[in-house]
């Protein structure tokens, strides 16, 4: 069975600008989710999904992950997990 980890990172945070790329322990915040998923032996694929070219560029430096361009609808402040899954 193939199990996919989806790491969403939207750029449009209203309260904490660019929170997903703020450094935490020396790396952007979303790196922690990706590297945690990489440690899990049952994860077959990791998909990083974002509406931000900057975020996608940063994530593209991590080996063995897929980058997904999130649509405007799936990146809205009211988007739910279902919207992201449908978008992928």
N, C-alpha and C positions, 0 to 999 in steps of 0.2 A: 504494500500500500504506500502511496506517495503522500507525504504530509508536508504542506507548504506553510512557512511562517511569513506573515505579511506585516511589514513594518511601515505604518503610515506616519508621515511627517509633513504636516501642512505648514505653510509659511505665514499664514494670516492670523496668528495669535493676537488677540486684542489686548489682553492684559500684560503679557510679557513678550515684547517684540523679539522675534527670531529665537524663541526659547529652545527650539530643537537643535540649534547650532551653537548655543552657549556652551562654553567649556565646563565640563564637570570631570574632575580628576584628570585634567589635561587633554581630553578629547570631547568632540561635540556630543551633546546629550544623546542623540539617536544612535551613536556608535555602541552604547551600552546595550541597547536592545538587540542590535545586530550580532554583537559578539556573544551575547547570552544565547541567542538562537543557534549560533555556530557551535556552541558547546553541546547542544542537545543532539544525541546520536540518532534520534528518530526523525529529525527534520531533513527532508530530501532537497528542499529548495527554499531560498530566502528571496522574497520580493520586497524591495524598498519602493514605496510609492509616494510621490510628492508632486505638488504643483510648482515647486520652486526649482528653477534651473541651477541656482547656487547650491541648494541642498543636494540635487541629483549629481552635480559635479563633484561635490565632496564625497558622496556615497560611492561614486563610480571608482574611487581609488581603493575600495575594499574588494579583495578578490572573491570570486564565486558567489556574487549576488546579482539578481536581475533588477534592473531599474525600470520602473513603470511611470509614465507621464499621466498624472491624475487630471481628470477633466475638471472644468470649473464647477459643475454640479457636485462632484464628489469631494471638492475642496472647500465648499461653503462652510460657514460656521455652524450651520444646522445639519450638515451631512452626518449620516449614521454609518455604522459599520457595513450595513447592507448596501449602501450606496457605493462604498469603496469596493466591495466584493463584486457588485454588478459592473462597475467600471473596469475592473481587472479582467 
